[in-house]
Amino acid sequence: MRISYVRDEVSATRNPDAWGWIFAISGGACAANAVWMLTSPLRWYHGLPAAVPDTGPFNAHFVRDIGCAFLATGAALGWAAFAPPWRTALVPIAALFLGGHALVHVYDTASGALGPTHWWVDAPGVYLPAVLISYAAVAQRNRARIDGGT
């Protein structure tokens, strides 16, 4: 019985809805960033067009640690893309990391640890994903309540 339920759940989501596409694309971006961070941390540090060297000296271990967080976030969003019943559990996890990461950037820029150009430099790759996925977490929770969940 359980196997057929899982099979039906996956087959029903082969064509993702709009949120599914957003989660798939966002999760793919997080996973790609993670792979780059894990496999080539020095190239990522200098190559990412987000002025990463402004944040401090290179530390390969630290870059790989954060790469693991991006990998987990990408996996959660990728799973959420194709398993709608799991979205209310998975999307808030991704939002927690992306939102926390964005808040660190806000603090560092507001306090002067990073220059004011970082408001714009960080907008597409840090702030936008955090806002989008945080909004999605709330929307998925509200949708579950309307559909009869908790």
C-alpha positions in Angstrom: 0.0 0.0 0.0 2.7 2.5 1.0 4.7 2.0 -2.2 1.7 2.8 -4.4 1.0 5.9 -2.4 4.5 7.2 -2.9 4.4 6.2 -6.6 1.0 8.1 -7.0 2.4 11.1 -5.2 5.5 11.3 -7.5 3.6 10.6 -10.7 1.1 13.3 -9.9 3.9 15.9 -9.7 5.8 15.2 -12.9 4.5 18.5 -14.3 5.3 20.9 -11.4 3.0 23.8 -10.6 4.3 27.3 -10.5 5.7 26.8 -7.0 7.3 23.6 -8.1 9.2 25.4 -10.9 10.3 28.1 -8.4 11.6 25.5 -6.0 13.2 23.4 -8.8 15.1 26.5 -10.2 16.0 27.8 -6.7 17.1 24.4 -5.5 19.2 23.8 -8.7 20.9 27.2 -8.2 21.7 26.4 -4.5 22.9 22.9 -5.4 25.1 24.2 -8.3 26.6 26.8 -5.9 27.2 24.1 -3.4 29.0 21.9 -5.8 31.2 24.8 -6.9 31.9 25.7 -3.2 32.7 22.0 -2.3 34.9 21.2 -5.3 36.7 24.4 -5.9 36.5 26.7 -2.9 39.3 29.1 -4.0 37.8 29.6 -7.5 34.4 30.1 -5.9 35.8 32.7 -3.5 37.4 34.7 -6.3 35.0 33.9 -9.1 31.6 34.5 -7.6 30.5 37.9 -8.8 29.4 39.0 -5.3 32.7 40.4 -4.0 33.2 37.6 -1.6 36.8 38.7 -0.7 35.2 41.8 0.9 33.9 39.5 3.7 37.4 38.5 4.9 40.3 36.2 4.1 39.9 33.0 2.2 39.2 29.9 4.4 38.7 26.7 2.3 37.1 24.8 5.3 34.6 27.6 5.9 33.7 27.8 2.2 33.1 24.1 2.2 31.0 24.3 5.4 28.7 26.9 3.8 28.7 24.7 0.7 27.1 21.9 2.8 24.4 24.3 3.9 23.7 25.3 0.3 23.6 21.6 -0.7 21.1 20.8 2.1 19.0 23.8 1.0 19.1 22.8 -2.6 18.1 19.3 -1.7 15.1 20.5 0.4 13.9 22.8 -2.4 14.5 20.1 -5.1 12.4 17.6 -3.1 9.7 20.2 -2.5 9.5 20.9 -6.2 8.3 17.4 -6.9 6.6 16.4 -3.7 4.0 19.0 -2.8 2.8 17.2 0.3 6.3 17.7 1.8 6.5 21.5 1.0 5.2 22.7 4.4 8.1 20.8 6.1 10.9 21.4 3.5 10.4 25.0 2.4 10.7 26.6 5.9 14.0 24.7 6.4 15.4 26.3 3.2 13.9 29.7 4.2 15.7 29.4 7.6 19.1 29.1 6.0 18.5 31.6 3.2 16.9 34.1 5.5 19.6 33.8 8.1 22.3 34.1 5.5 20.6 37.3 4.2 20.3 38.8 7.7 24.0 38.3 8.2 24.6 40.2 5.0 22.2 43.0 6.1 23.9 43.3 9.5 27.4 43.4 7.9 26.4 46.0 5.4 24.4 48.1 7.8 27.2 48.1 10.4 29.8 49.1 7.8 31.7 45.8 7.8 30.8 45.6 4.1 30.7 48.7 1.8 27.4 50.2 0.7 27.7 48.7 -2.8 26.9 45.3 -1.1 23.2 46.4 -0.9 23.1 46.0 -4.7 25.8 43.3 -5.1 23.9 41.0 -2.7 20.4 41.8 -3.9 20.1 39.1 -6.7 21.9 36.3 -5.0 21.3 36.8 -1.3 18.3 39.0 -0.6 16.0 38.0 -3.5 16.2 34.2 -2.8 15.7 34.8 0.9 12.6 36.9 0.4 11.1 34.6 -2.3 11.6 31.3 -0.4 10.5 32.9 2.9 7.3 34.1 1.2 6.9 30.6 -0.3 7.2 29.0 3.2 4.3 31.2 4.5 2.3 30.6 1.3 2.8 26.8 1.6 1.7 26.9 5.2 -1.4 28.9 4.4 -2.2 26.6 1.4 -2.0 23.5 3.7 -4.4 25.1 6.2 -6.9 25.9 3.4 -6.5 22.4 2.0 -7.3 20.9 5.5 -3.8 20.4 6.9 -2.5 21.9 10.1 
